[in-house]
Amino acid sequence: MPEQGGGLAAKAQVCDRVKHMFEAYPRVTERQLVDVLRRCHVSESDSLQLLEHIKPHDDGTVSAACIFDFVFHGMPQVTKVTSGDHTLSCVEDSTYCRECGQERRSRLDVPVAQLEEDAASRLIGCREDLDVRCAKDDEETARLLDDDIESWISRAIGQERAAKTIAHQQALFLALRSADDYEAAQHAVQIVGVAESEASYLISEVINYVMEKKYKASQERWKFVTEMQMRDPPQRQFCPEHIDRDETYLDYLLVHASWVRPRFIQLCDALALIFNSAETTKELCENLRLNPEDFPLPLRTKALALHESDTRVVHVKHAPLKSRQRACEKSHEAWLEDDERYPHPKGQHCLTDMVRATFEFGDPFVLAIMFHALLKNFEVTRHVNRLCDEKPTQPPNVNMNIKIDGFIVEVQLQLVHISKIQDTLHKYYEILRYARSFDKETVLAGLAFPVFDPCSVLQGYEPPAHRNDALALVHRQCEDVSSA
C-alpha cells in the first residue's frame, strides 16, 4: 500500500465531477450515476464497485450528500496509485521560496503501488484534474508577466489627462480673483464637462480593460471570486432608545465611532499580519479556521504580486472617521424621506460606514480567502460582490458590513490596480459633488480648488534642478515684489 497523506484536494475534485449533475437532479438512480461516471472515463465495473461503498437513500436513489459523505469519510487517502497504464502523484504540500518569491509544489516520491481496481479508478481522474488545474494556473500567471498593464494604467490616469482639469481650475481661480463672472462661468462649465468625460472613461474603458487583462485572465484564480455569494439585507446602525432627533444622533454617532475605531484598526492590522506572515495557503487557512483543501492554489505568484519589492499579499488602508458634515448630507438624502419606512433618526439607516477600512490585494485568489476568513471569524451582516459586474457603474469591489461590539463598520476588499484608478476617479467625483451644490459661490469656489497637485501636473512649477535655475527663480520673485 502507498503511504498515507494528502488527498482532500483530490477528494474535492471528485465532488466537482458530479456537482453539475446534482444541480439539475437532486437525486439520481444508481444507473444514472454509472452513466455519468462512464462519461468521466470510469468503467462500468469500477463504477459498480464504487457504488458498493456508497449508502443510497431508502428509495434507492443517490444524492450529492451520499457522494460527499463517502468521498470525505470513506475514500482512501492515497498519494500515488496505478491502474492499468495510468500512474499519478498528488500534490502533498507547498513551500514558499523567499529567493524567487514563488510557492513551490512538492510531490511525494513513493514507489508505484497496486491498489484495488475500484479505488484506483476513483482517484485517477480527479488527481489528473488537479494537476491540470495547477498547470493551467502556472501558464495563466506566467502569461500575465508579459502584459505591461502598469504602463497602460499610468497613461490612462497620468499627468497629461489630469493637466486638462487643473488648467481649467487655474483659469477659473484667476477669473474669480479678477471678478470676471462670465469667464468664471465658462470655465466652470468646462471643468464639469471634463470631469464627467474622464469619470465615464475611467469606469467604462479603463476599469473594464484592467479587469479583463489583469485579473479575469487568470481564470483559475478568478473562479474563487465568481463563487463568492452575495447577501444584501438592509442595515441599521446602533441607536440608543432615548435618541430620536437627527442632530442629537449625529453627535452620538461620532462619539461612538471614535471609540470603536481603535479596536477595528487593531483587528484589521491583525488580519493583514496573519496574511502577510503566512508562507503557504495551507498555513494561512489553518490559522483562520478555513479548510485548506478549499483553496488549493499557491498563496503567492509573481504575476499578481501586490508589491514587487516585498512578499506582502495584502495592504490595509484605514479611512478617517466620516466627517459630521458628510454624515449630515448622507442622512438627508432623498431615499430616506419616507418616515414610515425610515423613522427618525435618519442616520441609523445609512451611516454604516462611519468607521471603514480597505484591504488591497494583487491577487483575486487571496482576496477570496480574505472574504471567507471574514465570514468565518467575524459577525458579517452584509456582503456584496461587485467584482463580477459586467457593466460596472462604480469601481468594482467587495463591500462588507461587520459588527464590532454591536456597532456596524464597513470593510472593502479591493484589487490594487482598481484602487489606483479609484483614487483618480474620486477627484472627478469631488468636482461633480461641488457642481450639484445650490449655492453659486460654493460651486465656483469648490470647482476652483485643485483636485490634483499643481506641482506634479502643471508645467512651470517643477523644482529647480540647478543652482542657476534656483537663483533666477528667486530673482524673478524679487523683481515682482519691487514692481508691485
N, C-alpha and C positions, 0 to 999 in steps of 0.2 A: 504493500500500500504506500502511496506517496505521503509525504509529510503533510501535516495539517496546517492551516493558516489562510489568510486572505479570504476570498470567497464572497463576501457580502456585495461587493461591487458587481461581481458576475451574477449574483442572485437577482440584483435589481434589473439586470438586462433580461433575465427570464421573464420577470413581471412585465417588462416593456413589450415583450413579444406578443403577449396575449391581451394587453391593455385595450387596444383598439377594438378587439372583438367584443369584450365585455362592455364597452361603451355603447355598442349598438344592441347587444343582447345580454341583459344582466345575468341570465342563466343559460347554459347550453348543455346539450346532451353530450355524453362521452364520445359519441360518434362524431359530433361536430368538432369537438376538441381535437380528436385524432386528425381530422381533415386539416385543421389549422396547423397542427404540428407537422403534418406532411408537407404543407407549403413552406414550412420553415426548415425543410430538408431533414426531418426526423422520420425514420422509417416507421411503418405501422406497428411492427412487432415491438420496437423500442417504445413507441407511444403507449401501447397497451401495458407494457411493463411499468411505465411511468404512472399510469392510471391506477395500478395496483396499490401504489403508495399514497394516493390522494383519497381522502374521505369525502364522498359525494353527499349531497343532501338526501333526505329521506325519499324524495321523489325521483332519485337517480340522476338529477342534474348537477352540474358543476358550476360554481360561481367564482368570481375573482377572489373572494375570501378563501375558498378552498385551495386555489393555486398558491396564493400568497402565504397561507399558513404552512403549506408543505415546503415551499421554497425557502422560507426563512427559519423553519424549525426542523424539517426533515431531510433536506438535501445535504449530502456530504460536503465538507469544506475541503476542496482539492485544489492543489496549485498546479499540477501538471498531469494530464491524462492522455491516453492513447485509445483510439477506436479505429480499427482498420488502418487506413493510411493517414489518419488525422492525428497530429500531435500539437499540443498547445501548452503555453505557460500563461499564468495570470500575473497581473501587477501585484506585487506583495507589499511594497511600501514606497514612500517618496522621501528623498533627502534634498536639502537645499544647498546648492553650491554657491558660496559667497564670492568666489573668484569670478565666475562668469554671470552671476545673477540669475541663474536658471534653476528650476527644480528638476532633479533627475529621477526618473522612474527606474527602480531596480526590480529585477525578476529573480525568483527563486530558481536556482540551477539544481534541479533534483533529477535523479535517474528516471528514465521513462518507465512508467509503471502501468501494468494492465489492470483495468477495472472491469467490473461487470458491464456488459454492453449497454444496459439501460442507463447506468449512471454516467458513462462517458458520453452517450448521446445527449443527455440532458445538458451537459456542460459545454460541449464543443461549440455550438452556435453562439451561445451568449458570451463566451470568452473571446471568440473571434470578433464579435461586435464591439466589445470593449477595446480591443486592440485597434480596430478600425477607427473608433471614435477618438482615441488618443492620438493616433497618427494624423487624423484629419485636423485636430486641434493644432498639432505642431505645424502642419502645412499652412493652415489659415493664418496663424500668428506670424509665421515666417514671411508670408506674402505681405503682411501689413508693414513690415520693416522697409519695404521698397517704396511705400507711399509717403511722399513728403507733405503730409497733411498740415504740419506745423507752419510751413511757409505759406501755404494757401490760406490758413486762418489769419495769419499776420497781415496778409494783403487785404483780406476781407474786412478786418476791423482796424486796419492800420491808420497811420497819421494822415495819409492822403485823403481818405474819406472823412476823417474827423475834422480836417482843416476846413472843409466847406462849411460845417456848422459853426466852428469857432470864429471864422471870418465874418459871418453874418452877425454873430453875437457881439463881436467887437464893433462892427458898424452900427448896431443898434445902441450900444453904450454911448458911442460918440454922438449919435443923433439925440439921445436923451440928455446928454450933457449940454448940448447946444440948443435944447428945447425945440428941435425940429420935429414936430409931431408927424408931418407927412412922411419924412424919411424913416422915422421910428416905426410907423405903421407898416410901411413897405417891407422893412427888414424883419419885422415880427412875423408877417405872413410867410416870408421866405424861410425863416427858421422853422416854423411849424411844418411847412411843406417838406423840408429836408428831413426833419425828424420822423415824419410819417413814412416817407420813402425809405429811409435807412432801416427803420424798425421792421417794415414789411420785408425788405431784402434779407435782413438777418434771420427772420423767422421762416420765411418761405423757401429761401435758397441756401443760405449758409448752414443753418442748423440741419436741414434735410440732407445736405451733401455730407456733412461730418458724420451724422448718424449712419448713413449708408456705407460710406467708405471706411470709417474707422471702427465703429462698434458692431453694426449688424454684419459686417463682412466676416467677423469671427463667429460663425454660425453656432459652433459647439458651445461657446461661452454665452452667446446671446440667448440661447434656448432657456437658460436659467432665468433670464429676465422675463421672457414671454410667459413663463409658468407661474409668475407671482400673481396671486389673487388680489382682487380689489374689494374693499369694504368701506362704504362711504355713508354712514348714517349721520344725521345732523348732530353737531357738537354743542354742548352747553357748558360754558365756563363756570367755575365755582362762584357762588354768590351767597353771602350771608343772608339769612332770612329777614333781618331787620332793615336791609338796604333795598329801596325801590326807586330812588332818584338816580337819573343818569349821571349827573355830575359827581354825586357822592360815590357812586360805584367806580367811576374812573379813578378817583383819588385812592379808593381802597385797593383797586386792582394794581395800580402802580406799586403800592407798598408790598402787597402780597407777592407780586412778580419779583421784586427786588430781593426777597428772602428765599424764593425758590431758585433763582438763577444760580447762586453759588453751588448748590447741590447738583443741579443739572449740568453745569460745566464740569464738575468733578466726574460725573458718570460718563459724559461724552469723552472726556480725556482718557478715562479708564478703558473704554471700548477701543479707542484708537490705539492705545498702547498694547492691548491684547492682540489686535490685528497685526500691528507692525512688528511685534516681537516674535510672532509665530514663524516657524521655519517651514512648516508644511501645512497643507489644507487639513490633513488629519489632525495635527496638533491643535489647530485653531478650532475645529469643530468640537473636539473633545473638551476644550476649555470652556466652550459656550453651550455645552449640553445639546449639540446637534449630532446627527448621525453622519459620520464621515463618508459613508457609502452613498449618501445622497448628493455628495459634491466630489466626484472622482477626478476632477482636473487639477493641474498644478496651481498653487496659490500665486506664483509669480511667473510672468512671461515678459520678456524684454520688449516685445512689440506694444504691449499695453501697460508699460510701467507708468506709475504716477509721476515719478521723477527719474531722470536719467542718472542723477548723481548719487542716489541712495536707494535703499531697498524698501522704503515705506510703501504700503499698499493703500493707505487711506490718510487723508488730511482733514482735520475738523476745523471749521470756522465758526466762531461764536459771534452772533449778531448782538449789537447793543439792544437794550430794552427799547421797545417801541415807544416813541415819544407820546406825551399826553395829547398834543395837537393832532398827530396822526391817528391815535386811538379815538379821539373825538370825531374826526372826519369819518372814520370807518363805521362808528356806531350810529351815524346819521345817514347812512346810505339808503337809497330808495327802497331796496328789497325788504327793509326792516319796518316799513310803515304800518303793516298790519298788526295792530296792538293785540288782537285776539290770538294770533299765531305767534307773535313775538312780543310778549309782555315786557314792560319795563322792569329793570334797566336793560336797555337795548344791547349794551356791550357784552352781556353774557352769551349772546347768540353768535357773536362774530369775533370776539377778541381772544382767540385760542392761539395766537402767535405773538403774544407779548414777550415771551421767552422763546428763543428759537436758535437752532444751530444747523449747519450744513456739513455733511460728510461728503468729501470729494474723492472719487475713485478714477483710476486709469482703466480699470478692467471691469466690465459689466458682470463678470462671474463673481468677483469679490463683492460688488455692490449687492448681488443677490444673497450672498452669505450674510451680509450685514442685515438685510431685510429680515431674513429668517431668525437671526440672532436677536433682533429687537422683539419680534413676535414671541420668541421663546422665553425671554428673560425680563420683559417689561409688560406693563399694562397698556397695550396699544388699543386705542379706542377708534382709530380710523386709519386706513392706509389706501392711498390712491396711486396707481401706477400709470403715469402719463408718458413713460418712455416708449410705449408701443403705439402711441397715437400716430395714425397715418398722415394726417394733416394737422400738425400742432399749431395752436394759436398762441402759445407761450413756450418758453424754454422747457423741454421735456425733463421731468424728474420724477422721483417717488416722494410723495408728500405723506407724512405720518403724524398723527397726534398721539401723545403719550401722557399718561397721568403720573405726575411726580408729587407724592404726598397730597393727592386729591386735586392738584392744580394741573390744567391741561397746558402742555407745551408743544412746540412744533419741531419736527425733525425733517430735513430734506436730504435725500440721497441723490447726488448729482455726479454726472460724468465730467471729468475735469475740463475737457475742451468745450463742452456746452457751458460750463461755468464761466469760462473766459469770454465767450460770446455774450452771455447774460450780463456780465459786468458792463459791457459796452451798450447793450440793449437798454439797460436801466437808465443810462444817461439820456437816451432819447425819450424814454417814458417820463423822465423828470420834466423835460421840456413840455411834453403833451399834458402833463398834470397841471403845470402853470397855465397853459393855454385854456384850460377849462374853468379857470377862476372867473368870477363875476366882476371882480374889481379891476378896472383898466390899469391903474398904477401898479397893482400887484402883478398883473400879467406881464407888463413891459419890463419891470424890474427883474422878475423871475426869468424871463426869456433872455435878458442881457447877461445874467450870471453865467460865467463859462463852465460848461459841464465837462470839458476836457482841460487839462493843464496847458495853458498857453505856451509855457516854456518848452514843452515837449512837442507841440504841434505847429505853432506859428513860426515862420521864418523871421529872423531878426532878434530873437530872444535867446539864442544859443549862448552859453557861457564862453567868454573869450578863451581861445586856445593858446595865445602867446602874449608876452608882456606888452608888446607894441599895441596889440588889439585892446588890451585892458586900459592902457594909457589913453588911447584915442577915445574909448568909450567914456571914461571919466572926464576928459577934457571937453567932450561934446556936452556933457551934462552941465559942466561949469558955464559953458557959453550960453546954454539955455536959461540958466538961472540969472546970468548977467543981463541977457536981453529982456527977461521978464521984469 
